[in-house]
Amino acid sequence: MEQTNDVDRRLTELEIKASLAEDLLETLNAMVARQQEAIEMLVREIARLQQQQQAPSADGAPSSLRDELPPHY
């Protein structure tokens, strides 16, 4: 009888560990999915900024304050 109780206890502990591991896996999966969405959004933003930087301004004005010469030049 004592051996049966030991087996039951060990089985219960394994079931608890498996349940915790499954919960952790689901949590990590959700985190990776959110990170992937953030990465994709950042890649799109970088591409948009690169296009914006390469496109000349419609009115001929410098696209950045760094491109302007100071008034005393």
Distance bins in CASP14 RR format, pairs under 12 A and 6 or more apart:
PFRMAT RR
TARGET T0000
AUTHOR 0000-0000-0000
RMODE 2
METHOD distances of the structure
MODEL  1
1 7 0 0 0 0 0 1 0 0 0 0 0
1 8 0 0 0 0 0 1 0 0 0 0 0
2 8 0 0 0 0 0 1 0 0 0 0 0
2 9 0 0 0 0 0 1 0 0 0 0 0
3 9 0 0 0 0 0 1 0 0 0 0 0
3 10 0 0 0 0 0 1 0 0 0 0 0
4 10 0 0 0 0 0 1 0 0 0 0 0
4 11 0 0 0 0 0 1 0 0 0 0 0
5 11 0 0 0 0 0 1 0 0 0 0 0
5 12 0 0 0 0 0 1 0 0 0 0 0
6 12 0 0 0 0 0 1 0 0 0 0 0
6 13 0 0 0 0 0 1 0 0 0 0 0
7 13 0 0 0 0 0 1 0 0 0 0 0
7 14 0 0 0 0 0 1 0 0 0 0 0
8 14 0 0 0 0 0 1 0 0 0 0 0
8 15 0 0 0 0 0 1 0 0 0 0 0
9 15 0 0 0 0 0 1 0 0 0 0 0
9 16 0 0 0 0 0 1 0 0 0 0 0
10 16 0 0 0 0 0 1 0 0 0 0 0
10 17 0 0 0 0 0 1 0 0 0 0 0
11 17 0 0 0 0 0 1 0 0 0 0 0
11 18 0 0 0 0 0 1 0 0 0 0 0
12 18 0 0 0 0 0 1 0 0 0 0 0
12 19 0 0 0 0 0 1 0 0 0 0 0
13 19 0 0 0 0 0 1 0 0 0 0 0
13 20 0 0 0 0 0 1 0 0 0 0 0
14 20 0 0 0 0 0 1 0 0 0 0 0
14 21 0 0 0 0 0 1 0 0 0 0 0
15 21 0 0 0 0 0 1 0 0 0 0 0
15 22 0 0 0 0 0 1 0 0 0 0 0
16 22 0 0 0 0 0 1 0 0 0 0 0
16 23 0 0 0 0 0 1 0 0 0 0 0
17 23 0 0 0 0 0 1 0 0 0 0 0
17 24 0 0 0 0 0 1 0 0 0 0 0
18 24 0 0 0 0 0 1 0 0 0 0 0
18 25 0 0 0 0 0 1 0 0 0 0 0
19 25 0 0 0 0 0 1 0 0 0 0 0
19 26 0 0 0 0 0 1 0 0 0 0 0
20 26 0 0 0 0 0 1 0 0 0 0 0
20 27 0 0 0 0 0 1 0 0 0 0 0
21 27 0 0 0 0 0 1 0 0 0 0 0
21 28 0 0 0 0 0 1 0 0 0 0 0
22 28 0 0 0 0 0 1 0 0 0 0 0
22 29 0 0 0 0 0 1 0 0 0 0 0
23 29 0 0 0 0 0 1 0 0 0 0 0
23 30 0 0 0 0 0 1 0 0 0 0 0
24 30 0 0 0 0 0 1 0 0 0 0 0
24 31 0 0 0 0 0 1 0 0 0 0 0
25 31 0 0 0 0 0 1 0 0 0 0 0
25 32 0 0 0 0 0 1 0 0 0 0 0
26 32 0 0 0 0 0 1 0 0 0 0 0
26 33 0 0 0 0 0 1 0 0 0 0 0
27 33 0 0 0 0 0 1 0 0 0 0 0
27 34 0 0 0 0 0 1 0 0 0 0 0
28 34 0 0 0 0 0 1 0 0 0 0 0
28 35 0 0 0 0 0 1 0 0 0 0 0
29 35 0 0 0 0 0 1 0 0 0 0 0
29 36 0 0 0 0 0 1 0 0 0 0 0
30 36 0 0 0 0 0 1 0 0 0 0 0
30 37 0 0 0 0 0 1 0 0 0 0 0
31 37 0 0 0 0 0 1 0 0 0 0 0
31 38 0 0 0 0 0 1 0 0 0 0 0
32 38 0 0 0 0 0 1 0 0 0 0 0
32 39 0 0 0 0 0 1 0 0 0 0 0
33 39 0 0 0 0 0 1 0 0 0 0 0
33 40 0 0 0 0 0 1 0 0 0 0 0
34 40 0 0 0 0 0 1 0 0 0 0 0
34 41 0 0 0 0 0 1 0 0 0 0 0
35 41 0 0 0 0 0 1 0 0 0 0 0
35 42 0 0 0 0 0 1 0 0 0 0 0
36 42 0 0 0 0 0 1 0 0 0 0 0
36 43 0 0 0 0 0 1 0 0 0 0 0
37 43 0 0 0 0 0 1 0 0 0 0 0
37 44 0 0 0 0 0 1 0 0 0 0 0
38 44 0 0 0 0 0 1 0 0 0 0 0
38 45 0 0 0 0 0 1 0 0 0 0 0
39 45 0 0 0 0 0 1 0 0 0 0 0
39 46 0 0 0 0 0 1 0 0 0 0 0
40 46 0 0 0 0 0 1 0 0 0 0 0
40 47 0 0 0 0 0 1 0 0 0 0 0
41 47 0 0 0 0 0 1 0 0 0 0 0
41 48 0 0 0 0 0 1 0 0 0 0 0
42 48 0 0 0 0 0 1 0 0 0 0 0
42 49 0 0 0 0 0 1 0 0 0 0 0
43 49 0 0 0 0 0 1 0 0 0 0 0
43 50 0 0 0 0 0 1 0 0 0 0 0
44 50 0 0 0 0 0 1 0 0 0 0 0
44 51 0 0 0 0 0 1 0 0 0 0 0
45 51 0 0 0 0 0 1 0 0 0 0 0
45 52 0 0 0 0 0 1 0 0 0 0 0
46 52 0 0 0 0 0 1 0 0 0 0 0
46 53 0 0 0 0 0 1 0 0 0 0 0
47 53 0 0 0 0 0 1 0 0 0 0 0
47 54 0 0 0 0 0 1 0 0 0 0 0
48 54 0 0 0 0 0 1 0 0 0 0 0
48 55 0 0 0 0 0 1 0 0 0 0 0
49 55 0 0 0 0 0 1 0 0 0 0 0
49 63 0 0 0 0 0 1 0 0 0 0 0
49 64 0 0 0 0 0 1 0 0 0 0 0
51 63 0 0 0 0 0 1 0 0 0 0 0
52 63 1 0 0 1 0 0 0 0 0 0 0
52 64 0 0 0 0 0 1 0 0 0 0 0
53 62 0 0 0 0 0 1 0 0 0 0 0
53 63 1 0 0 1 0 0 0 0 0 0 0
53 64 0 0 0 0 1 0 0 0 0 0 0
53 66 0 0 0 0 0 1 0 0 0 0 0
53 67 0 0 0 0 0 1 0 0 0 0 0
54 63 0 0 0 0 1 0 0 0 0 0 0
55 63 1 0 0 1 0 0 0 0 0 0 0
56 62 0 0 0 0 1 0 0 0 0 0 0
56 63 1 0 0 1 0 0 0 0 0 0 0
56 64 0 0 0 0 0 1 0 0 0 0 0
56 67 0 0 0 0 0 1 0 0 0 0 0
57 63 1 0 1 0 0 0 0 0 0 0 0
57 64 0 0 0 0 1 0 0 0 0 0 0
57 67 0 0 0 0 1 0 0 0 0 0 0
57 68 0 0 0 0 0 1 0 0 0 0 0
60 67 0 0 0 0 0 1 0 0 0 0 0
60 68 0 0 0 0 0 1 0 0 0 0 0
61 67 0 0 0 0 1 0 0 0 0 0 0
61 68 0 0 0 0 1 0 0 0 0 0 0
62 68 1 0 1 0 0 0 0 0 0 0 0
62 69 0 0 0 0 1 0 0 0 0 0 0
END
